[in-house]
C-alpha cells in the first residue's frame, strides 16, 4: 500500500474541560449528564448534528421493549430518558411491552434540553480522529470539522463511540468478533400514510409471537420457552407473499422483523426489517456497502408491505435512519470481562454500578426478563487496560458474545454510561486513577442520582 507522510502542524486547543465524552448515544449522553450532575465540568462531542446516537441518529425507538410484567428493571438516567420523552410529548406506548417508545425526531430536542439543563458544553459536528497522549496517559482528542483540526483537552475522557475508537487508538487492547459471526447491521426506516384501523385489525386477526421469529436463518433464536407464546409485533408473511409473487428479489428471504409504533396520523415507525450480514462497523468500505444495500432492501420491504399488508396500500417511505444501526464491533479488554454466565446466572459484584434485567438478544439467543431475574454491571468492565485517564461507556465494554448480547442494549448502555460519568467526576475529585478508584464513592453518588446498584 502506498503511503504519504503527513506533515507536522500546530493545532489550536479550543477547549479544556474536566470530563470529555466522545459519542452521545445512550451511554455517552447518560455519561455526560452523570458527570455534570456530579459536579464535573463536562463536554459532550458528537460527529452528527444531534445527540442521542441509536435513539435519534439510527432511529431505534424501543429503549425498553424488553420490559414486561415481572421485570426488575434498572433505575437512573436511562429511565429518565423514557420519562422525559413522555412528559415532553416525544414518546408513546410501545406495542409489545410495558414501556414508552421514543419519537426519534422529537428526542433530538429532548436530548438538547437535558444537555442544556445540566450545563454541559455541546460539541456537535466534530469527529474525534486521534487521541492526545502523554506516555500512557490520555490528555484529550484531536477533532476534525468544518473548522479544520482542533484539540480538546480533558482530565478524564469517556469513550462512548460504541466501537472503542478512542481506546484502541490510544493503545488499549480490544477484541473484535470475526466478521462472519458479527451481528447484522440494520437500516431503520419509517412509513407514513398507513391506515391505522386496517393495519391493527390485520395484526389482531393473525397475532405473531416470539416463537414465530424462527424460520429463516437470520431470525432463528434459542429461547427459554417462556418467550415463545408472547405477542411480538413481528412481520414476515407479507415478505413471503412478495417473494412468491416475484415482487422482491429471491435472495431477500431474510427481510423480516418488527414494527415499533403506529400513530393516529398513520406513521408506522421503527421498522426493523432489513438486516445486512458481515458488515464491519469499523470499516468505512463495509459501512458504505451496508448503507446502500440496506436502503435498497428497505425499498423492497416498503413495496412488499404496500402489496401484501392491509393498511399499507397507500403508504410510502417517510424516512431512513441517519446512519446504520451497528450491533457488534470491538470490545475492550477490561479489568474484568463479562461472561455469558454473568448475565444468565444473576451475577453479583462488589463493584456494581447498576443492574440490568436478564435480557439477552443476539448471537441466536433471545431471553425476555419476565421472572424478576437481573444481573449487576461491574465497574471493572468499563475500565480498559493499558491507558490512563480513560473509561468507556456503551456496547464496547469488556465481555464475551452472550454478555454482549445483553450489555449492548440501549438501556444497559445508559446504566454503564451513568456509572462511567460518575466515575470520571469522582476520579477527578479524589485524584485517583480509574484503575484504583474508590468504587464505594462512585456507588454513593450513583444512589444520590437515583440509580440502583444492587
C-alpha positions as a printed NumPy array, in Angstrom:
array([[  0.   ,   0.   ,   0.   ],
       [  1.37 ,   3.415,  -0.976],
       [  1.827,   5.78 ,   1.961],
       [  2.071,   9.562,   2.218],
       [  3.858,  11.319,   5.062],
       [  1.556,  13.812,   6.791],
       [  3.42 ,  16.976,   7.765],
       [  3.582,  18.058,  11.384],
       [  1.437,  21.022,  12.372],
       [  0.405,  23.009,  15.408],
       [ -3.224,  22.647,  16.471],
       [ -5.314,  25.142,  18.42 ],
       [ -6.67 ,  23.973,  21.772],
       [-10.278,  25.16 ,  21.584],
       [-11.489,  23.757,  24.916],
       [-10.141,  22.486,  28.231],
       [-12.584,  20.641,  30.465],
       [-12.754,  18.183,  33.335],
       [-14.602,  15.41 ,  31.504],
       [-14.882,  14.909,  27.763],
       [-17.421,  12.378,  26.494],
       [-16.866,  11.229,  22.91 ],
       [-20.11 ,   9.944,  21.416],
       [-23.627,  10.824,  22.548],
       [-25.653,   7.62 ,  22.26 ],
       [-27.478,   6.192,  25.283],
       [-24.149,   5.517,  27.005],
       [-22.494,   8.814,  26.119],
       [-25.494,  11.014,  26.848],
       [-26.01 ,   9.303,  30.208],
       [-22.3  ,   9.631,  30.99 ],
       [-22.233,  13.358,  30.267],
       [-25.335,  14.018,  32.357],
       [-23.997,  11.941,  35.241],
       [-20.58 ,  13.62 ,  35.215],
       [-22.105,  17.1  ,  35.117],
       [-24.584,  16.285,  37.882],
       [-21.678,  15.   ,  39.979],
       [-20.042,  18.417,  39.731],
       [-17.567,  17.986,  36.879],
       [-17.188,  20.493,  34.062],
       [-18.302,  18.339,  31.156],
       [-18.307,  18.479,  27.356],
       [-20.201,  16.141,  25.01 ],
       [-18.889,  15.602,  21.481],
       [-20.69 ,  14.026,  18.519],
       [-19.906,  13.768,  14.818],
       [-23.518,  14.454,  13.792],
       [-25.838,  17.404,  14.295],
       [-27.834,  15.915,  17.159],
       [-27.293,  13.978,  20.351],
       [-28.772,  10.552,  21.035],
       [-26.922,   8.066,  18.864],
       [-29.055,   4.974,  18.331],
       [-32.088,   6.752,  19.78 ],
       [-32.042,   9.574,  17.229],
       [-29.451,   9.089,  14.502],
       [-30.337,   5.433,  13.847],
       [-33.993,   5.625,  14.842],
       [-34.13 ,   2.775,  17.375],
       [-37.137,   3.91 ,  19.359],
       [-37.646,   0.86 ,  21.607],
       [-35.49 ,   1.848,  24.555],
       [-37.03 ,  -0.748,  26.901],
       [-39.047,  -3.099,  24.683],
       [-37.902,  -5.964,  26.899],
       [-39.977,  -4.717,  29.882],
       [-42.876,  -6.949,  30.86 ],
       [-44.867,  -7.819,  33.946],
       [-42.352,  -9.229,  36.419],
       [-39.322,  -7.384,  35.022],
       [-36.976,  -5.951,  37.639],
       [-35.583,  -3.032,  35.674],
       [-32.696,  -0.672,  36.142],
       [-33.188,   2.829,  37.512],
       [-31.459,   6.111,  36.826],
       [-30.775,   8.202,  33.749],
       [-31.888,   5.583,  31.208],
       [-35.347,   5.511,  32.744],
       [-35.226,   9.315,  32.835],
       [-34.811,   9.338,  29.033],
       [-38.076,   7.448,  28.735],
       [-39.925,   9.534,  31.333],
       [-38.754,  12.897,  29.988],
       [-39.649,  11.883,  26.456],
       [-43.172,  11.015,  27.599],
       [-43.517,  14.267,  29.538],
       [-42.325,  16.297,  26.536],
       [-44.633,  14.612,  24.023],
       [-41.795,  12.622,  22.477],
       [-42.987,   9.085,  23.225],
       [-45.999,   6.814,  23.023],
       [-46.797,   3.329,  24.37 ],
       [-44.663,   0.577,  22.865],
       [-46.846,  -2.247,  21.453],
       [-45.105,  -5.316,  22.876],
       [-44.06 ,  -4.203,  26.355],
       [-44.706,  -2.027,  29.378],
       [-42.56 ,   0.792,  28.061],
       [-42.643,   4.005,  26.084],
       [-41.318,   4.083,  22.521],
       [-39.321,   7.219,  21.818],
       [-40.121,   9.532,  18.935],
       [-36.658,   9.606,  17.362],
       [-37.095,  13.05 ,  15.817],
       [-38.595,  14.668,  18.915],
       [-35.981,  13.062,  21.142],
       [-33.335,  15.212,  19.455],
       [-34.998,  18.146,  21.206],
       [-35.328,  16.199,  24.47 ],
       [-31.589,  15.449,  24.388],
       [-30.789,  19.114,  23.7  ],
       [-32.908,  20.096,  26.68 ],
       [-31.207,  17.621,  29.02 ],
       [-27.751,  18.785,  27.895],
       [-28.598,  22.447,  28.376],
       [-30.215,  21.871,  31.789],
       [-27.085,  20.076,  33.021],
       [-24.761,  22.851,  31.873],
       [-22.852,  20.543,  29.529],
       [-20.747,  22.118,  26.766],
       [-22.229,  20.808,  23.486],
       [-19.792,  19.935,  20.699],
       [-21.747,  18.826,  17.643],
       [-20.398,  18.4  ,  14.098],
       [-16.967,  17.321,  15.354],
       [-15.365,  13.942,  14.665],
       [-12.735,  12.722,  17.126],
       [ -9.901,  11.456,  14.934],
       [ -6.952,  10.821,  17.257],
       [ -6.031,  10.727,  20.942],
       [ -3.678,  13.234,  22.53 ],
       [ -1.215,  11.175,  24.551],
       [  1.486,  11.8  ,  27.146],
       [  3.09 ,   8.41 ,  27.525],
       [  0.267,   6.067,  28.573],
       [ -1.955,   8.938,  29.739],
       [ -4.789,  10.252,  27.57 ],
       [ -4.939,  14.055,  27.664],
       [ -7.756,  14.665,  25.161],
       [ -8.568,  14.251,  21.497],
       [ -7.943,  15.855,  18.145],
       [-11.088,  16.586,  16.157],
       [-11.86 ,  17.39 ,  12.535],
       [-14.746,  19.601,  11.449],
       [-15.587,  22.438,   9.074],
       [-13.14 ,  24.428,  11.201],
       [-10.309,  22.02 ,  10.415],
       [ -8.282,  20.22 ,  13.059],
       [ -8.729,  21.263,  16.68 ],
       [ -7.627,  19.926,  20.059],
       [ -9.786,  19.384,  23.146],
       [ -8.052,  18.691,  26.451],
       [ -9.646,  16.929,  29.406],
       [ -8.652,  15.497,  32.766],
       [-10.714,  12.389,  32.027],
       [-12.08 ,  11.037,  28.725],
       [-15.057,   8.734,  28.283],
       [-15.051,   6.713,  25.061],
       [-18.72 ,   6.311,  24.148],
       [-18.132,   5.806,  20.422],
       [-19.607,   2.302,  20.581],
       [-16.607,   0.951,  18.678],
       [-13.898,   1.805,  21.258],
       [-12.351,   4.142,  18.666],
       [-10.514,   6.334,  21.157],
       [ -9.48 ,   3.448,  23.4  ],
       [ -7.947,   1.452,  20.551],
       [ -6.157,   4.442,  19.031],
       [ -4.788,   5.259,  22.479],
       [ -3.299,   1.774,  22.713],
       [ -5.877,  -0.11 ,  24.774],
       [ -6.199,  -3.774,  23.812],
       [ -9.53 ,  -4.854,  22.369],
       [-11.038,  -7.79 ,  20.527],
       [-13.442,  -7.846,  17.631],
       [-15.856, -10.601,  16.676],
       [-14.971, -12.365,  13.444],
       [-16.774, -10.703,  10.56 ],
       [-18.628, -13.891,   9.688],
       [-20.102, -14.009,  13.216],
       [-20.851, -10.321,  13.709],
       [-24.479,  -9.497,  14.332],
       [-26.053,  -7.95 ,  11.249],
       [-26.36 ,  -4.205,  10.817],
       [-29.734,  -2.589,  10.195],
       [-31.183,   0.262,   8.196],
       [-34.124,   1.527,  10.25 ],
       [-36.935,   3.298,   8.426],
       [-40.457,   4.612,   8.926],
       [-43.513,   4.877,   6.696],
       [-46.384,   7.355,   6.512],
       [-49.9  ,   7.091,   5.13 ],
       [-50.767,   3.803,   6.855],
       [-54.446,   3.114,   7.568],
       [-54.176,   2.501,  11.295],
       [-57.525,   0.732,  11.703],
       [-56.929,  -1.776,   8.9  ],
       [-53.324,  -2.442,   9.962],
       [-54.242,  -3.114,  13.603],
       [-57.185,  -5.292,  12.583],
       [-54.832,  -7.416,  10.463],
       [-52.379,  -7.733,  13.364],
       [-55.148,  -8.8  ,  15.729],
       [-56.541, -11.285,  13.213],
       [-53.161, -13.005,  12.887],
       [-51.14 , -12.168,  16.009],
       [-47.47 , -13.089,  15.855],
       [-45.354, -14.342,  18.747],
       [-41.668, -14.559,  19.531],
       [-41.95 , -18.212,  18.568],
       [-42.678, -17.018,  15.025],
       [-39.258, -15.37 ,  14.819],
       [-37.565, -18.662,  13.988],
       [-37.761, -19.977,  10.484],
       [-35.346, -18.403,   8.04 ],
       [-31.811, -18.23 ,   9.346],
       [-31.494, -14.572,  10.339],
       [-34.365, -14.975,  12.781],
       [-33.623, -18.401,  14.287],
       [-33.44 , -17.98 ,  18.061],
       [-32.916, -20.157,  21.103],
       [-35.307, -19.157,  23.889],
       [-36.118, -20.431,  27.361],
       [-39.562, -21.437,  26.072],
       [-41.477, -18.846,  28.093],
       [-40.984, -16.288,  25.303],
       [-42.463, -18.42 ,  22.513],
       [-46.145, -17.663,  23.131],
       [-45.768, -13.955,  23.912],
       [-47.063, -11.372,  21.433],
       [-44.484,  -9.776,  19.144],
       [-45.103,  -7.035,  16.537],
       [-43.392,  -9.288,  14.016],
       [-43.789,  -9.192,  10.243],
       [-42.705, -11.942,   7.876],
       [-45.767, -13.12 ,   5.943],
       [-46.052, -10.018,   3.692],
       [-42.477, -10.603,   2.533],
       [-43.037, -14.297,   1.924],
       [-46.002, -13.388,  -0.266],
       [-43.969, -10.741,  -2.081],
       [-41.222, -13.289,  -2.75 ],
       [-43.747, -15.796,  -4.134],
       [-45.236, -13.089,  -6.353],
       [-41.838, -12.024,  -7.668],
       [-42.272,  -8.52 ,  -6.256],
       [-38.922,  -8.622,  -4.468],
       [-35.713, -10.496,  -5.446],
       [-35.467, -14.129,  -4.413],
       [-32.281, -13.56 ,  -2.402],
       [-34.084, -11.272,   0.064],
       [-35.672, -14.069,   2.071],
       [-34.213, -12.586,   5.286],
       [-36.433,  -9.479,   5.192],
       [-38.496,  -9.814,   8.355],
       [-38.692,  -8.112,  11.7  ],
       [-40.647,  -5.835,  13.954],
       [-42.511,  -2.555,  13.824],
       [-42.402,  -0.058,  16.659],
       [-45.422,   2.223,  16.866],
       [-48.336,   3.279,  14.666],
       [-49.643,   6.784,  15.276],
       [-53.181,   8.033,  14.757],
       [-51.789,  10.012,  11.809],
       [-50.659,   6.807,  10.087],
       [-46.91 ,   6.912,  10.794],
       [-45.528,   3.385,  11.122],
       [-42.17 ,   3.822,  12.854],
       [-39.021,   1.944,  13.823],
       [-39.343,  -0.679,  11.098],
       [-36.534,  -3.069,  11.97 ],
       [-36.842,  -5.292,   8.897],
       [-33.557,  -5.058,   6.998],
       [-30.502,  -6.871,   8.348],
       [-27.269,  -6.843,   6.367],
       [-24.778,  -9.522,   7.49 ],
       [-20.979,  -9.487,   7.514],
       [-20.586,  -5.715,   7.773],
       [-17.739,  -4.496,   9.968],
       [-18.804,  -1.217,  11.534],
       [-15.17 ,  -0.121,  11.858],
       [-14.518,  -0.459,   8.103],
       [-15.757,   2.502,   6.   ],
       [-15.889,   0.347,   2.868],
       [-18.183,  -2.109,   4.648],
       [-20.267,   0.747,   6.039],
       [-20.761,   2.113,   2.523],
       [-21.97 ,  -1.289,   1.344],
       [-24.273,  -1.614,   4.346],
       [-25.854,   1.82 ,   3.906],
       [-26.541,   1.427,   0.177],
       [-27.608,  -2.205,   0.263],
       [-29.738,  -1.567,   3.328],
       [-31.629,   1.308,   1.717],
       [-32.182,  -0.744,  -1.434],
       [-33.594,  -3.626,   0.592],
       [-35.735,  -1.239,   2.637],
       [-37.411,  -0.017,  -0.545],
       [-38.175,  -3.646,  -1.439],
       [-39.667,  -4.038,   2.048],
       [-41.854,  -0.942,   1.541],
       [-43.113,  -2.328,  -1.766],
       [-43.886,  -5.685,  -0.154],
       [-45.852,  -4.032,   2.638],
       [-47.772,  -1.91 ,   0.151],
       [-48.679,  -5.051,  -1.771],
       [-49.429,  -7.509,   0.996],
       [-50.015,  -5.833,   4.38 ],
       [-53.529,  -4.484,   4.973],
       [-53.491,  -0.776,   5.691],
       [-50.227,  -0.143,   3.823],
       [-51.669,   0.033,   0.302],
       [-51.25 ,   3.809,   0.015],
       [-48.331,   4.189,   2.38 ],
       [-44.893,   5.462,   1.434],
       [-41.424,   5.76 ,   2.89 ],
       [-41.239,   8.57 ,   5.456],
       [-37.542,   8.458,   6.326],
       [-34.437,   6.331,   6.742],
       [-32.331,   6.488,   9.87 ],
       [-29.419,   8.927,   9.553],
       [-26.952,   6.046,   9.731],
       [-26.692,   2.285,  10.149],
       [-27.582,   0.532,  13.355],
       [-24.397,  -1.266,  14.435],
       [-24.704,  -4.046,  17.   ],
       [-21.296,  -5.599,  17.196],
       [-17.691,  -4.457,  16.702],
       [-14.879,  -4.011,  19.235],
       [-14.971,  -4.818,  22.944],
       [-12.174,  -3.596,  25.191],
       [-10.008,  -5.93 ,  27.226],
       [-11.232,  -4.591,  30.56 ],
       [-10.059,  -5.103,  34.117],
       [-12.926,  -7.609,  34.176],
       [-14.518,  -9.032,  31.035],
       [-18.134, -10.083,  31.435],
       [-19.145, -13.669,  30.713],
       [-22.366, -15.096,  29.398],
       [-22.856, -16.865,  32.707],
       [-22.828, -13.475,  34.446],
       [-25.943, -12.282,  32.629],
       [-27.671, -15.684,  32.61 ],
       [-26.975, -16.564,  36.252],
       [-27.661, -13.234,  38.014],
       [-24.044, -12.318,  38.767],
       [-23.392, -10.075,  41.765],
       [-20.317,  -7.854,  42.103],
       [-18.878,  -5.793,  44.958],
       [-18.096,  -3.022,  42.438],
       [-21.564,  -2.947,  40.859],
       [-22.513,   0.392,  39.314],
       [-26.005,  -0.643,  38.173],
       [-28.329,  -3.514,  37.42 ],
       [-29.914,  -4.8  ,  34.214],
       [-32.629,  -7.415,  33.685],
       [-31.862, -10.884,  32.384],
       [-32.442,  -9.747,  28.805],
       [-30.38 , -11.361,  26.056],
       [-30.88 , -10.552,  22.36 ],
       [-28.189, -11.671,  19.966],
       [-25.989, -14.481,  18.679],
       [-29.068, -16.667,  18.272],
       [-30.349, -16.28 ,  21.845],
       [-33.489, -14.449,  22.992],
       [-34.366, -14.258,  26.693],
       [-37.009, -11.806,  27.913],
       [-36.93 , -10.724,  31.573],
       [-40.325, -11.812,  32.852],
       [-39.277, -13.582,  36.067],
       [-37.589, -10.822,  38.071],
       [-34.063, -12.016,  37.379],
       [-31.302,  -9.433,  36.891],
       [-27.52 ,  -9.075,  36.866],
       [-25.199,  -6.403,  38.177],
       [-22.928,  -4.348,  35.903],
       [-19.397,  -4.272,  37.374],
       [-17.337,  -1.093,  37.314],
       [-14.238,  -3.037,  36.225],
       [-15.843,  -3.935,  32.871],
       [-15.717,  -0.237,  31.913],
       [-12.005,   0.255,  32.57 ],
       [ -9.613,  -0.63 ,  29.709],
       [ -6.168,  -1.97 ,  30.343],
       [ -3.076,  -0.058,  29.319],
       [ -4.36 ,   3.548,  29.119],
       [ -4.751,   6.056,  31.941],
       [ -7.456,   8.749,  32.276],
       [ -9.809,   6.708,  30.045],
       [-13.025,   4.838,  30.733],
       [-15.586,   3.514,  28.26 ],
       [-19.368,   3.517,  28.097],
       [-21.815,   1.705,  25.832],
       [-21.582,  -1.511,  23.887],
       [-17.764,  -1.656,  23.797],
       [-17.359,  -2.648,  27.475],
       [-15.401,  -5.828,  28.124],
       [-17.194,  -9.135,  27.635],
       [-17.84 , -12.227,  25.56 ],
       [-20.564, -12.753,  22.945],
       [-23.507, -13.666,  25.158],
       [-22.757, -10.969,  27.739],
       [-22.515,  -8.509,  24.838],
       [-25.961,  -9.636,  23.636],
       [-27.284,  -8.198,  26.889],
       [-24.925,  -5.298,  27.631],
       [-25.249,  -3.867,  24.096],
       [-28.898,  -2.974,  24.635],
       [-29.577,   0.739,  24.901],
       [-30.89 ,   0.819,  28.457],
       [-27.891,  -1.169,  29.689],
       [-25.615,   1.223,  27.777],
       [-27.245,   4.039,  29.764],
       [-26.597,   2.138,  33.012],
       [-22.916,   1.792,  32.17 ],
       [-22.789,   5.361,  30.911],
       [-24.116,   6.769,  34.164],
       [-21.544,   4.7  ,  36.025],
       [-18.735,   5.917,  33.771],
       [-19.774,   9.561,  34.103],
       [-19.934,   9.417,  37.883],
       [-16.623,   7.543,  37.996],
       [-14.956,  10.258,  35.912],
       [-16.18 ,  13.008,  38.221],
       [-15.25 ,  11.085,  41.382],
       [-11.841,  10.201,  39.93 ],
       [-11.058,  13.886,  39.474],
       [-12.447,  14.873,  42.858],
       [-10.483,  12.189,  44.706],
       [ -7.433,  12.466,  42.426],
       [ -7.476,   8.699,  41.919],
       [ -6.895,   6.849,  38.628],
       [ -9.694,   4.77 ,  37.211],
       [ -7.875,   1.503,  37.864],
       [ -7.573,   2.272,  41.606],
       [-10.718,   4.308,  42.153],
       [-12.668,   4.042,  45.388],
       [-15.791,   2.43 ,  43.936],
       [-17.852,   2.914,  47.103],
       [-17.667,   6.676,  46.49 ],
       [-18.927,   6.086,  42.949],
       [-21.781,   3.956,  44.27 ],
       [-22.771,   6.621,  46.791],
       [-23.041,   9.267,  44.06 ],
       [-24.947,   6.902,  41.765],
       [-27.506,   6.271,  44.51 ],
       [-27.775,  10.016,  45.098],
       [-28.537,  10.398,  41.363],
       [-31.324,   7.808,  41.549],
       [-29.517,   4.786,  40.114],
       [-29.925,   1.31 ,  41.555],
       [-26.625,  -0.502,  42.124],
       [-27.834,  -3.623,  43.987]])
